[in-house]
């Protein structure tokens, strides 16, 4: 069975960005946390699109990585580091395993380079900046 791409991507980011893991819990989420605790974090959102020629073998996923930080430059850097980490995870065939599913990542492609989406003046959180990049990646089940 092909693993959940969103979970595999979050696991890869936690592996390649260990500074985003606090007390064993990654600050990488599928939706923004209710309490931000004044720490930078990432949100991974799967988006529509992507079609596999062989859907029984692998899934093609488009997704956004949103980087939240309290300084504009920090949000930009975090977003760019996330994109680079996913590229590396793809090149190294990052292996994702849980008791229920196992697979690996491959075929990373940047669709939209990270850019600032909003800042403290244009968001409801006046002390927050967000940069976002869009990517495509494939996930294949282990045989």
Z-matrix of the N, CA and C atoms (Angstrom, degrees):
N
C 1 1.443
C 2 1.530 1 109.05
N 3 1.318 2 116.08 1 138.06
C 4 1.463 3 121.72 2 178.86
C 5 1.525 4 108.49 3 -74.57
N 6 1.327 5 117.48 4 129.42
C 7 1.468 6 119.63 5 -179.57
C 8 1.529 7 112.40 6 -68.51
N 9 1.308 8 115.15 7 160.71
C 10 1.464 9 122.25 8 176.62
C 11 1.534 10 107.88 9 -62.49
N 12 1.346 11 117.90 10 116.19
C 13 1.473 12 119.68 11 -176.90
C 14 1.524 13 113.52 12 -58.57
N 15 1.325 14 117.42 13 -39.79
C 16 1.465 15 120.10 14 -178.60
C 17 1.523 16 110.94 15 -61.61
N 18 1.326 17 117.08 16 -43.99
C 19 1.467 18 120.69 17 179.13
C 20 1.528 19 111.02 18 -66.13
N 21 1.326 20 117.11 19 -39.00
C 22 1.461 21 120.38 20 179.28
C 23 1.529 22 110.53 21 -65.39
N 24 1.330 23 117.34 22 -39.75
C 25 1.461 24 121.88 23 179.44
C 26 1.529 25 110.41 24 -66.51
N 27 1.314 26 117.37 25 -43.97
C 28 1.467 27 120.87 26 177.79
C 29 1.521 28 110.49 27 -61.29
N 30 1.328 29 117.35 28 -42.06
C 31 1.470 30 120.99 29 178.52
C 32 1.526 31 110.81 30 -63.57
N 33 1.329 32 117.60 31 -40.29
C 34 1.466 33 120.72 32 179.07
C 35 1.525 34 110.73 33 -64.99
N 36 1.322 35 116.81 34 -43.80
C 37 1.467 36 119.45 35 178.64
C 38 1.526 37 111.23 36 -62.21
N 39 1.327 38 117.55 37 -41.00
C 40 1.469 39 120.72 38 178.34
C 41 1.530 40 110.41 39 -63.03
N 42 1.336 41 116.55 40 -37.56
C 43 1.463 42 120.98 41 -179.80
C 44 1.532 43 111.62 42 -68.57
N 45 1.340 44 116.83 43 -45.45
C 46 1.460 45 120.99 44 -175.67
C 47 1.525 46 113.93 45 -87.24
N 48 1.317 47 117.35 46 -9.68
C 49 1.470 48 121.05 47 178.42
C 50 1.535 49 108.93 48 -129.04
N 51 1.340 50 117.90 49 65.15
C 52 1.464 51 121.10 50 -174.31
C 53 1.528 52 113.96 51 -61.77
N 54 1.341 53 117.55 52 -19.11
C 55 1.464 54 119.63 53 177.50
C 56 1.530 55 111.80 54 -68.08
N 57 1.329 56 117.56 55 -13.51
C 58 1.467 57 121.10 56 176.85
C 59 1.530 58 112.27 57 -93.00
N 60 1.318 59 116.52 58 10.29
C 61 1.470 60 121.21 59 177.35
C 62 1.526 61 107.57 60 -108.39
N 63 1.321 62 116.03 61 119.78
C 64 1.458 63 122.22 62 -179.46
C 65 1.521 64 108.74 63 -117.92
N 66 1.316 65 116.41 64 121.40
C 67 1.471 66 122.01 65 -178.99
C 68 1.527 67 111.44 66 51.81
N 69 1.326 68 116.23 67 41.27
C 70 1.461 69 121.51 68 177.20
C 71 1.515 70 115.22 69 79.45
N 72 1.327 71 117.59 70 1.06
C 73 1.467 72 121.48 71 -178.18
C 74 1.534 73 108.39 72 -114.57
N 75 1.345 74 117.78 73 119.05
C 76 1.464 75 119.14 74 179.28
C 77 1.525 76 112.47 75 -71.52
N 78 1.330 77 115.25 76 143.91
C 79 1.467 78 121.04 77 173.99
C 80 1.527 79 107.80 78 -92.74
N 81 1.322 80 114.66 79 51.12
C 82 1.461 81 123.70 80 179.39
C 83 1.522 82 105.38 81 -131.48
N 84 1.317 83 116.58 82 120.42
C 85 1.461 84 120.80 83 -168.26
C 86 1.526 85 111.30 84 -130.58
N 87 1.327 86 115.83 85 166.02
C 88 1.460 87 120.85 86 173.18
C 89 1.526 88 110.95 87 -92.33
N 90 1.312 89 117.11 88 -9.50
C 91 1.466 90 123.48 89 172.11
C 92 1.521 91 107.28 90 -155.50
N 93 1.330 92 117.94 91 154.46
C 94 1.471 93 118.93 92 -176.83
C 95 1.531 94 111.56 93 -59.43
N 96 1.330 95 116.89 94 138.34
C 97 1.465 96 119.49 95 178.09
C 98 1.526 97 111.03 96 -69.77
N 99 1.334 98 115.84 97 155.40
C 100 1.465 99 120.46 98 179.50
C 101 1.528 100 111.13 99 -67.72
N 102 1.312 101 117.18 100 -40.23
C 103 1.467 102 122.51 101 179.09
C 104 1.520 103 108.95 102 -109.61
N 105 1.310 104 117.08 103 117.57
C 106 1.450 105 120.91 104 -176.44
C 107 1.509 106 113.46 105 -86.67
N 108 1.296 107 118.79 106 -20.62
C 109 1.471 108 123.97 107 175.03
C 110 1.527 109 113.31 108 50.84
N 111 1.334 110 117.05 109 31.49
C 112 1.463 111 121.99 110 175.99
C 113 1.526 112 113.66 111 52.34
N 114 1.335 113 116.84 112 36.40
C 115 1.450 114 120.85 113 176.80
C 116 1.528 115 108.68 114 -124.05
N 117 1.321 116 116.28 115 144.76
C 118 1.454 117 120.59 116 175.17
C 119 1.522 118 109.50 117 -66.68
N 120 1.331 119 116.21 118 151.39
C 121 1.464 120 119.91 119 178.61
C 122 1.518 121 109.64 120 -156.86
N 123 1.347 122 115.18 121 167.77
C 124 1.456 123 122.95 122 177.26
C 125 1.520 124 109.75 123 -116.47
N 126 1.322 125 115.89 124 149.73
C 127 1.457 126 122.52 125 171.18
C 128 1.526 127 106.65 126 -125.16
N 129 1.330 128 116.90 127 128.86
C 130 1.458 129 123.32 128 178.27
C 131 1.517 130 107.59 129 -106.31
N 132 1.322 131 116.85 130 122.51
C 133 1.472 132 121.35 131 -179.31
C 134 1.527 133 108.98 132 -124.50
N 135 1.318 134 115.57 133 117.50
C 136 1.463 135 119.81 134 173.43
C 137 1.519 136 107.84 135 -70.12
N 138 1.318 137 116.70 136 140.99
C 139 1.457 138 121.48 137 178.97
C 140 1.521 139 109.11 138 -121.18
N 141 1.300 140 115.92 139 170.00
C 142 1.461 141 119.61 140 177.45
C 143 1.516 142 111.12 141 -68.76
N 144 1.290 143 116.38 142 161.33
C 145 1.459 144 120.77 143 177.86
C 146 1.502 145 111.66 144 108.36
N 147 1.292 146 114.87 145 169.65
C 148 1.457 147 120.70 146 -178.57
C 149 1.516 148 109.96 147 90.36
N 150 1.299 149 115.81 148 124.83
C 151 1.458 150 120.42 149 178.29
C 152 1.519 151 107.82 150 -137.97
N 153 1.299 152 115.21 151 129.75
C 154 1.446 153 121.33 152 179.33
C 155 1.522 154 109.40 153 -93.95
N 156 1.304 155 116.30 154 137.46
C 157 1.471 156 119.17 155 173.75
C 158 1.518 157 110.65 156 -68.45
N 159 1.310 158 115.75 157 -25.02
C 160 1.461 159 121.54 158 -177.86
C 161 1.526 160 109.39 159 -131.17
N 162 1.341 161 118.27 160 73.06
C 163 1.466 162 121.00 161 -173.63
C 164 1.529 163 113.97 162 -62.07
N 165 1.314 164 117.97 163 -19.03
C 166 1.463 165 119.81 164 176.62
C 167 1.531 166 111.39 165 -78.05
N 168 1.346 167 116.74 166 -13.41
C 169 1.462 168 120.69 167 -179.79
C 170 1.525 169 113.68 168 -104.82
N 171 1.350 170 116.66 169 -38.67
C 172 1.460 171 118.79 170 -179.00
C 173 1.520 172 110.74 171 -155.03
N 174 1.344 173 114.41 172 159.60
C 175 1.462 174 121.95 173 178.14
C 176 1.523 175 108.91 174 -112.31
N 177 1.318 176 116.11 175 140.89
C 178 1.454 177 122.73 176 173.98
C 179 1.522 178 106.54 177 -106.64
N 180 1.333 179 116.44 178 126.65
C 181 1.461 180 120.40 179 -173.91
C 182 1.516 181 110.67 180 -127.57
N 183 1.334 182 116.21 181 132.34
C 184 1.455 183 121.62 182 167.94
C 185 1.520 184 106.78 183 -97.53
N 186 1.317 185 116.79 184 139.76
C 187 1.459 186 119.63 185 -179.40
C 188 1.514 187 110.41 186 -154.63
N 189 1.319 188 113.93 187 158.61
C 190 1.456 189 121.43 188 176.91
C 191 1.520 190 108.77 189 -109.45
N 192 1.313 191 115.67 190 142.53
C 193 1.452 192 120.98 191 170.60
C 194 1.520 193 106.23 192 -114.28
N 195 1.315 194 115.58 193 118.50
C 196 1.462 195 121.94 194 179.23
C 197 1.524 196 108.05 195 -104.62
N 198 1.316 197 115.92 196 126.78
C 199 1.463 198 121.65 197 -179.34
C 200 1.525 199 108.55 198 -109.07
N 201 1.320 200 116.45 199 120.81
C 202 1.464 201 122.90 200 -179.76
C 203 1.521 202 109.14 201 -108.32
N 204 1.327 203 115.84 202 133.46
C 205 1.463 204 120.88 203 177.03
C 206 1.524 205 107.91 204 -153.31
N 207 1.316 206 115.35 205 172.24
C 208 1.466 207 120.92 206 -175.41
C 209 1.523 208 112.55 207 -100.50
N 210 1.333 209 115.97 208 1.87
C 211 1.462 210 122.92 209 172.90
C 212 1.523 211 107.07 210 -132.37
N 213 1.322 212 116.49 211 141.48
C 214 1.457 213 120.42 212 -177.22
C 215 1.520 214 112.48 213 -58.07
N 216 1.314 215 117.27 214 -46.82
C 217 1.463 216 121.09 215 -179.89
C 218 1.518 217 112.50 216 -63.36
N 219 1.331 218 116.91 217 -35.25
C 220 1.466 219 120.55 218 179.15
C 221 1.527 220 111.26 219 -66.69
N 222 1.336 221 116.99 220 -38.84
C 223 1.467 222 120.26 221 178.55
C 224 1.529 223 110.19 222 -65.80
N 225 1.320 224 116.43 223 -41.71
C 226 1.464 225 121.00 224 178.80
C 227 1.529 226 110.74 225 -63.42
N 228 1.325 227 116.39 226 -47.99
C 229 1.461 228 120.60 227 179.94
C 230 1.525 229 110.96 228 -61.35
N 231 1.320 230 117.57 229 -44.44
C 232 1.460 231 121.72 230 -179.93
C 233 1.530 232 110.46 231 -60.39
N 234 1.317 233 117.89 232 -42.93
C 235 1.463 234 121.49 233 179.51
C 236 1.531 235 111.17 234 -64.64
N 237 1.324 236 116.68 235 -43.36
C 238 1.463 237 119.79 236 179.50
C 239 1.521 238 111.72 237 -67.06
N 240 1.330 239 117.05 238 -37.51
C 241 1.470 240 120.46 239 176.90
C 242 1.530 241 110.60 240 -64.72
N 243 1.333 242 116.81 241 -38.68
C 244 1.465 243 120.41 242 179.11
C 245 1.528 244 110.60 243 -63.05
N 246 1.331 245 117.14 244 -44.32
C 247 1.465 246 120.12 245 178.03
C 248 1.521 247 111.69 246 -61.57
N 249 1.330 248 116.63 247 -44.11
C 250 1.467 249 120.86 248 178.68
C 251 1.528 250 111.14 249 -64.36
N 252 1.327 251 116.74 250 -37.72
C 253 1.470 252 120.64 251 179.14
C 254 1.517 253 111.15 252 -65.24
N 255 1.320 254 117.37 253 -40.19
C 256 1.462 255 120.05 254 179.15
C 257 1.523 256 111.63 255 -69.96
N 258 1.316 257 116.88 256 -35.22
C 259 1.460 258 120.05 257 175.03
C 260 1.529 259 109.94 258 -61.86
N 261 1.321 260 116.30 259 -44.26
C 262 1.466 261 120.72 260 178.66
C 263 1.528 262 110.84 261 -65.45
N 264 1.327 263 117.02 262 -41.31
C 265 1.472 264 120.60 263 178.59
C 266 1.525 265 110.41 264 -59.42
N 267 1.318 266 116.72 265 -39.11
C 268 1.463 267 121.35 266 178.70
C 269 1.525 268 111.08 267 -67.87
N 270 1.330 269 116.55 268 -47.38
C 271 1.468 270 120.31 269 179.96
C 272 1.522 271 111.74 270 -61.22
N 273 1.338 272 116.31 271 -34.77
C 274 1.468 273 120.63 272 -178.56
C 275 1.522 274 112.10 273 -92.62
N 276 1.338 275 118.23 274 7.00
C 277 1.474 276 123.08 275 -178.92
C 278 1.527 277 111.03 276 50.64
N 279 1.350 278 115.41 277 56.47
C 280 1.461 279 120.73 278 -179.19
C 281 1.524 280 110.06 279 -48.79
N 282 1.324 281 115.54 280 128.69
C 283 1.459 282 122.36 281 -177.63
C 284 1.525 283 109.82 282 -97.78
N 285 1.333 284 115.52 283 125.88
C 286 1.467 285 122.79 284 -179.95
C 287 1.522 286 107.55 285 -113.61
N 288 1.336 287 115.96 286 124.55
C 289 1.469 288 119.97 287 179.90
C 290 1.516 289 111.01 288 -138.43
N 291 1.318 290 115.49 289 135.62
C 292 1.457 291 123.95 290 169.08
C 293 1.521 292 105.59 291 -132.06
N 294 1.316 293 118.29 292 172.56
C 295 1.469 294 118.47 293 176.78
C 296 1.535 295 112.99 294 -60.96
N 297 1.334 296 117.40 295 -22.74
C 298 1.461 297 120.83 296 -175.64
C 299 1.522 298 115.27 297 -99.54
N 300 1.330 299 117.57 298 -23.61
C 301 1.457 300 119.87 299 -175.65
C 302 1.519 301 110.50 300 -153.41
N 303 1.332 302 115.39 301 155.70
C 304 1.463 303 120.43 302 179.74
C 305 1.521 304 109.00 303 -151.56
N 306 1.318 305 114.72 304 143.47
C 307 1.454 306 119.37 305 179.21
C 308 1.511 307 110.73 306 -173.24
N 309 1.322 308 114.85 307 -171.63
C 310 1.457 309 119.18 308 177.91
C 311 1.521 310 110.25 309 -144.03
N 312 1.337 311 114.71 310 159.83
C 313 1.453 312 121.86 311 -179.44
C 314 1.522 313 110.31 312 -95.71
N 315 1.326 314 115.86 313 146.78
C 316 1.455 315 121.41 314 173.99
C 317 1.524 316 108.75 315 -160.22
N 318 1.325 317 116.93 316 170.55
C 319 1.455 318 122.19 317 172.68
C 320 1.521 319 115.37 318 66.16
N 321 1.317 320 118.37 319 40.60
C 322 1.472 321 122.00 320 178.90
C 323 1.529 322 110.70 321 -69.50
N 324 1.340 323 115.81 322 139.44
C 325 1.463 324 121.52 323 175.11
C 326 1.518 325 108.85 324 -146.16
N 327 1.333 326 116.36 325 132.35
C 328 1.462 327 120.58 326 175.87
C 329 1.532 328 107.92 327 -81.34
N 330 1.333 329 115.96 328 123.99
C 331 1.462 330 121.63 329 179.61
C 332 1.524 331 109.83 330 -93.19
N 333 1.323 332 116.78 331 -48.69
C 334 1.468 333 123.21 332 174.84
C 335 1.516 334 107.84 333 -132.04
N 336 1.302 335 116.38 334 124.84
C 337 1.465 336 120.90 335 179.57
C 338 1.530 337 109.94 336 -63.15
N 339 1.322 338 116.80 337 151.39
C 340 1.465 339 119.19 338 178.57
C 341 1.522 340 112.06 339 -56.57
N 342 1.316 341 115.44 340 135.57
C 343 1.455 342 121.31 341 177.16
C 344 1.517 343 109.03 342 -147.88
N 345 1.314 344 115.79 343 160.33
C 346 1.466 345 120.59 344 -179.42
C 347 1.528 346 109.00 345 -71.60
N 348 1.314 347 116.02 346 129.58
C 349 1.456 348 121.70 347 178.21
C 350 1.515 349 109.92 348 -98.36
N 351 1.315 350 116.13 349 -46.93
C 352 1.465 351 118.74 350 174.42
C 353 1.512 352 110.45 351 -151.42
N 354 1.328 353 112.63 352 162.40
C 355 1.459 354 119.10 353 178.83
C 356 1.515 355 108.60 354 -131.62
N 357 1.304 356 115.55 355 -175.06
C 358 1.457 357 120.64 356 -175.68
C 359 1.514 358 114.48 357 -58.27
N 360 1.315 359 117.71 358 -24.56
C 361 1.464 360 120.29 359 -179.26
C 362 1.523 361 112.68 360 -83.34
N 363 1.327 362 117.67 361 -24.12
C 364 1.461 363 119.97 362 -174.89
C 365 1.528 364 113.56 363 -113.70
N 366 1.322 365 117.52 364 11.00
C 367 1.460 366 119.80 365 179.58
C 368 1.525 367 109.54 366 -121.53
N 369 1.306 368 115.00 367 166.21
C 370 1.463 369 118.00 368 177.68
C 371 1.525 370 111.58 369 -78.17
N 372 1.327 371 116.98 370 -8.36
C 373 1.467 372 121.88 371 175.77
C 374 1.525 373 106.71 372 -109.68
N 375 1.301 374 116.32 373 97.38
C 376 1.448 375 121.90 374 -173.28
C 377 1.513 376 115.91 375 -62.52
N 378 1.319 377 117.41 376 -13.44
C 379 1.469 378 120.03 377 -178.02
C 380 1.525 379 111.64 378 -109.63
N 381 1.341 380 117.66 379 20.26
C 382 1.459 381 120.54 380 -172.89
C 383 1.524 382 111.98 381 -127.52
N 384 1.320 383 115.15 382 141.16
C 385 1.457 384 122.96 383 173.98
C 386 1.526 385 108.07 384 -119.65
N 387 1.329 386 117.19 385 146.33
C 388 1.458 387 120.64 386 177.37
C 389 1.520 388 109.20 387 -133.43
N 390 1.326 389 114.80 388 131.03
C 391 1.460 390 122.21 389 170.60
C 392 1.514 391 106.98 390 -116.36
N 393 1.321 392 116.16 391 146.63
C 394 1.463 393 119.88 392 -174.79
C 395 1.523 394 110.71 393 -138.58
N 396 1.331 395 116.00 394 137.69
C 397 1.459 396 122.72 395 173.36
C 398 1.519 397 108.71 396 -124.41
N 399 1.319 398 116.43 397 151.81
C 400 1.464 399 121.43 398 178.33
C 401 1.521 400 108.58 399 -117.18
N 402 1.327 401 115.96 400 136.88
C 403 1.461 402 121.93 401 -173.71
C 404 1.518 403 111.03 402 -137.51
N 405 1.308 404 114.66 403 162.58
C 406 1.454 405 122.14 404 170.33
C 407 1.526 406 106.30 405 -121.88
N 408 1.304 407 117.03 406 138.90
C 409 1.461 408 120.96 407 176.43
C 410 1.517 409 107.71 408 -149.95
N 411 1.306 410 116.13 409 153.78
C 412 1.463 411 121.00 410 179.10
C 413 1.520 412 109.26 411 -113.09
N 414 1.325 413 114.88 412 149.56
C 415 1.460 414 122.21 413 179.24
C 416 1.517 415 107.65 414 -127.86
N 417 1.298 416 115.32 415 130.16
C 418 1.461 417 121.12 416 -179.93
C 419 1.521 418 109.82 417 -121.50
N 420 1.310 419 116.27 418 143.28
C 421 1.459 420 120.53 419 176.52
C 422 1.524 421 110.07 420 -72.80
N 423 1.324 422 116.39 421 149.48
C 424 1.464 423 120.04 422 171.75
C 425 1.517 424 107.47 423 -73.65
N 426 1.275 425 116.53 424 145.12
C 427 1.474 426 119.30 425 -179.68
C 428 1.493 427 110.79 426 -89.46
